[in-house]
């Protein structure tokens, strides 16, 4: 397989598998930490209208989902890439970071959570995923 094709596949695989991990945690979270009374976590309008009822504990699984999805996606990208493994792991970090920033505009959340999420769930986890995959910076 050509290196270019393999690198493209690395990004696609990292994005897809990381996204699946993210959705797994997002889906599992409400069964472990129940949402506020009346909130349907699968409904964007419900999240928007009842976000003010959320406590810090309700942000644990979204953070784990963002960090875990990025970590796994970056790991996969670094393992699959033919060249520039760290670069492709960081590409996954940036893709997930952009998604995280988009979510902060769609779902109201406290500023402390937005800051923690943006600073720690994406680029640092992409670096960590690349490191676990055995890349050298």
Long-range contacts (C-beta under 8 A, 24 or more apart in sequence): 1-82, 3-82, 3-83, 6-80, 6-81, 6-82, 7-81, 7-82, 7-83, 7-84, 7-88, 9-80, 10-76, 10-77, 10-78, 10-79, 10-80, 10-81, 10-82, 10-88, 11-77, 11-88, 11-91, 11-92, 11-95, 13-76, 13-77, 13-80, 14-73, 14-74, 14-75, 14-76, 14-77, 14-78, 14-80, 14-88, 14-89, 14-91, 14-92, 15-73, 15-77, 15-92, 15-95, 17-72, 17-73, 17-76, 18-69, 18-70, 18-71, 18-72, 18-73, 18-74, 18-76, 18-92, 18-96, 19-69, 19-73, 20-69, 21-65, 21-68, 21-69, 21-72, 21-73, 22-65, 22-66, 22-68, 22-69, 22-70, 22-96, 23-65, 23-69, 24-65, 25-61, 25-64, 25-65, 25-68, 25-69, 26-61, 26-62, 26-65, 28-61, 29-60, 29-61, 29-62, 29-64, 29-65, 30-61, 32-61, 33-57, 33-58, 33-60, 33-61, 44-106, 44-107, 47-107, 48-106, 48-107, 48-108, 51-107, 51-108, 51-109, 52-108, 54-109, 56-113, 59-109, 59-110, 59-113, 62-113, 62-117, 63-113, 63-116, 63-117, 63-121, 66-96, 66-100, 66-117, 66-121, 66-122, 67-120, 67-121, 67-122, 67-125, 68-125, 69-96, 70-96, 70-97, 70-121, 70-122, 70-125, 70-126, 70-129, 71-125, 71-126, 71-128, 71-129, 71-132, 72-129, 73-126, 73-129, 74-125, 74-126, 74-127, 74-128, 74-129, 74-130, 74-133, 75-129, 75-130, 75-132, 75-133, 76-129, 77-129, 78-129, 78-130, 78-133, 78-134, 78-135, 79-133, 85-130, 85-133, 85-135, 86-127, 86-130, 86-135, 86-136, 86-137, 89-126, 89-127, 89-129, 89-130, 89-133, 89-135, 90-123, 90-126, 90-127, 90-130, 92-126, 92-129, 93-122, 93-123, 93-125, 93-126, 93-127, 94-122, 94-123, 94-126, 96-121, 96-122, 96-126, 97-122, 97-123
